[in-house]
Amino acid sequence: MIKNILALSLCATFAFSLNLDSLLQDVKKDSNQELAQERQRLQEFINNKNEQATLLKQSKAVLSTLEAKGEALKKQIDENEVLLEEKETELNSKAANLGEMFGSVRQTSADFLTNYQNSLTASQDPEKLEVLSKFANSKKLPNLEELTVFWHIVLDEIIKSGDISKYNADVILNSGEKTNEEVTRVGLFAAVANGKYLTYSNDMKSLVELAVQPRQKILDEAKAFENSNSIANITIDPTRGTLFEMIENNPTIMDRVHQGGIVGYIILALGALGLLVALYKMIVLNIASIKIKSQIKKIDTPKTNNSLGKIADIFYKNINDSINDLEIKIGEAILKETNNIKKGQSFVKLLAAVTPLLGLLGTVTGMIATFQAITLFGTGDPKLMAGGISTALITTVLGLITAIPLLFSYTYISSKSEELVSILEEQSIGLLAKTLK
């Protein structure tokens, strides 16, 4: 048993020793490999160091060359600056008054460019914009050829400002559509196409239809001018649309009426009704006057188609009654006919008095609305107040316009009625006087 254990121990010791030897060999092998790799890297570093030194030497040589070249260029620049200064001095001395001419050309070009950019002729010759912009922004003296070109452009614009031309150009319609149309240009004042007035937009570089066109009569005149081959009339707007817009924006009579609102409509309705009643009464009274005057000539043969005839008819039918009874019956007849003659007068008088009051009512309500707007928006915009006050005063105007003819009508009707009543009374007294004979 002991022998076995000893044998086993020896075997284990031998095997462990073998393992240690193997491990030692592996460690030595790895160490040798690492040393070889380190030697290789060291050699490569030494080789690279030699190459870097060579490159550094070459770079220093190039740097020296470039520094020398830089010094030479700097010296040349200094010499050129001195030469340039001498040349500028020489140029200034030789230019003399040309400098003033250059400033004048630039100023004139800039002013002319500003006018040309908003001119109708810009749509006919758009290439001139580039030439004029070059002159206006140039920083050197123009030569003789350039001055000649500028002179020709100015001369051409002077000629075109007084002629009538037809040419094709792009036109932007109010609908936003861009079309090519035949344009008729009248100097610098008007341009029309298809009977519509145009203006030039520098932003769009094109002709644009005026947003507000003049009335149809003027448009028809412009259309006829386009198609005419002889002398014809055309209305022009020297402000290129501003006057047309102001004229068309000026409210018409109907616009004024609409500004009056519901109170204005009531005033006009009452005024129309009053004038119709007054006209009817005038016709009736004049017919009655004619019949009464005709009846006066034939008072002995009364007709019942007029007031005097009715009174005379009552007189002759009751001529045998006592004077008191006859007077009472005739007085009743006169009173009845007087009421018929004066019927409707009070209504016309009422309307003549009410319409100005309604106008005042509309003005007061309009001013209240104006002050409310001022409270909300302040007084920064005078147009806001002016428009509101104008609208408020329209009702007063409508009231006065309605009341004045109503007042005249009432006066005429009243005087005519009094005249007829006076005739009836006079003739009635005359008839009664016959019974006293």
Secondary structure, 3 states (H helix, E strand, C coil): CHHHHHHHHHHHHHHHHHHHHHHHHHHHHHHHHHHHHHHHHHHHHHHHHHHHHHHHHHHHHHHHHHHHHHHHHHHHHHHHHHHHHHHHHHHHHHHCCHHHHHHHHHHHHHHHHHHHHCCHHHHCCCCHHHHHHHHHHCCCCCCHHHHHHHHHHHHHHHHHCCCEEEEEEEEECCCCCEEEEEEEEECCCEEEECCEEEEEECCCCEEEECCCCCCHHHHHHHHHHHHCCCCCCCCCCCCCCHHHHHHHHCCCHHHHHHHCHHHHHHHHHHHHHHHHHHHHHHHHHHHHHHHHHHHHHCCCCCCCCCHHHHHHHHHHHCCCCCHHHHHHHHHHHHHHHHHHHHCCHHHHHHHHHHHHHHHHHHHHHHHHHHHHHHHHHCCCCHHHHHHHHHHHHHHHHHHHHHHHHHHHHHHHHHHHHHHHHHHHHHHHHHHHHHHCC
